[in-house]
Amino acid sequence: MQYRAAWYALIAIAVVVIVFELFFRYRYVRAGDQLWRIDRVTEQACLVRVGNADCASDAGGAPAPRAAPRTTANPYLASPTPEPNPR
């Protein structure tokens, strides 16, 4: 009973880590007709294809390029905003 607060803290940390891994770890960037998955922790970029993510290997392979954010100036706003998705 004396370790109840420690158990609650451990469970809370585990829940935060799981939620981060599931929802916030990767950023997806569309560059033309390609989709890149960028790991926010390691900054590793992977080209995403149907059912597969091709990542550059750390041993011997050429590093994958880092994706630059694509922004354009919106004439209706004073600040730049991301491009809308074409439909």
N, C-alpha and C positions, 0 to 999 in steps of 0.2 A: 504494500500500500504506500510505502514511502517513496517509491519511484514512479508514481502515477503521472506526475508532471513531466518527468523525463520521457515516459512512453508517449504522452500526448505530443510533445515536441518532436519526437522521432517520427511519429505518424504524420504530423503536419509537414515536416520536411520531405518525407517520402511522397506525399500527395503533390506537393509543389513540383518536385522533380519529375514525376510522372506526367503532370499536366504540361510542363515545359516541353518534355520530349514529344508528346503527342501533338501539341498545337503550335508551339512557337520556335522550334529548333530550326526549321528550314524556311528559306525564302525562295519563291519561285519567280523567275524572270523570263519573259518571252522576248526572244531576239529573232525577229523575222518569223520563220516557220519552225524554229527550234525552241525548246523549253529547257531552261537550266534550273537545277535545284542547287541552292547555295546554302551551305551549313553555316549558321550564324556563330557557332562556337569555334570551328576550325577554319572557316572561310574557304573550304574546299568546294569547288564547283563540279557538278555532274550533269552531263547531258542526259535528259530524260527521254526515253523512247517507250513505246507500248510495252508494259510489263518489265522494264529494265531501266536501270540508271547507270550509265557508263561514266565512271569516275576515273580521273587520271591517277595512275599508281604513283606512290611515293618513291619507288625504286626503279629508276631507269626511264620511266615514261615522261613525256613532255607534260608540264603542268597545264591544267585547263585554264583558259583565260578567265579573268574576273569580269563579271558583268557590270557595266556602268548603268546607273539609273537613267531611264529615258524620261525626260520631262520636256514639256513645251510650255510656252507662255500662253495662258488663257486670256483672250482679249477682254473677257468680262470680269476678270479678277486682277488685282494688283500683283499677286504672287504667282509663281509658276506652279502648275499642278500636273499630275501624271496624265498621259494621253488616255483618252477613252478607248475602250475596247471596240474594234470595228464589228459590226453586226452583219 
